Amino acid sequence: MLADSLSGDAPLPEAGTEPLHGRIDRTFKHFIGGKQSRPDGGLSSPVNDPRGRLAGWVARGNRKDIRDAVEAAFRAGKWGDATAHLRSQILFYIGENLAVRRDELAARLG
């Protein structure tokens, strides 16, 4: 696994194995079409904090993942078609959720 993680082509942890950070599975997934999904190729890449420590994993997409994302974007319509009020509400919601997890995110990246 160490050699795989150094190359950036590490397979995702198998179901039922101990997650990287305690007992909660924090494997990063794609968010495509309103749903979280593991990457089709099953690969992930490590993300290191500024000190070089492992902070987490990022799902690595392949052609199928990209195709699925593009198709979902076309089905979803254009962001620009939404009213300014709706876009601001969505961004505010995202900001609130990030603020709630600020300490956790700072600890992982700092």
N, C-alpha and C positions, 0 to 999 in steps of 0.2 A: 504494500500500500504506500510506503514511503517513496519508493521509486516512482510509482504512478503519480503521487501528488506533486512530485518535483517536476514531472513532465507536463502537468496540467491536464492529464487525461485520466483522472481517477474515476472509477465507477462509483455510482451512488451507493450508500449503505443499503444492504439488503433489508427487507422487511423483517422485523423481529430481532434485529441486532441492536446493540446499545447505541443510541444516538451520540453524536459528537459532544453535545453539551448537556450532560445530565440525562434525565429520563424523558424529556420532551424532544420530539423529533423536530429539529430546526433546519432540516434540509431545505435549501432554497429551491423554489419551483418557479416555473413560468406562470404568468397570469395572462391567459389567452381566452378571449370570448367570455369573460366574466367568471372563469374558473381557474383554479390552480391545478397545474399538472406537472408531473415529472417530465424531464426532457425525453424525447423519443429515443435518442441514442443512449440514454442512461449515463451520460458523462457529466462530471462537474469539475469546476476549477477552484482551487483554494484562493481565499482572499486573506491577505495578511494586513495586520495593523502597522502603523509607522515603525514599531519596534521589531517587526519581522515575525511576530507571533501569529498563529492561525486565528483569524477572527471568525471565519465561517466558510461556507461553500456557495458557489454560484452555479446554477444549472447552465449547462452548455447546450445551446440549441443546434439542431442540424437543419437540413433543407426542409424536412417535413414540418418541424416546429415553426420555421419561418413562413412556410406556405400557410399553415394553420393560422398564424398571427395575422398575415395579410388578409386572408379570407374573412377572419373575424372582424378586422378593421373595416372592411368594405360593408359587411353586414350591419355593423354598428352605426354607420352614418358618420357624418363629419362632426368633429368637435366644434368647428366654427359655426355649424348650424344651430347649436344650442345657444340659448340666450345668455347674455353676459351675467345675468343674475344666477342662472343655473351653474355656469362654469365657476363663478366665484364661490358658490355653496360647496361644490365638489372640492375645490382647492382648499377651502377653509376646513372641510371635514378631514382631508388628508393631513393638513397642518396640525389639527388638534390631535390626531392619532400619533403623529410623530412626536409631538410635544409630550404626550403621556409616556412615551417610551424613550424620552431624551436621555435619562440616566443610563438605561440599558445600552442604548446605541453608543453613547460616549465611552462607557466602560469597555465595550467591544473594540472600538476604534482607537482608543487612547492608550 
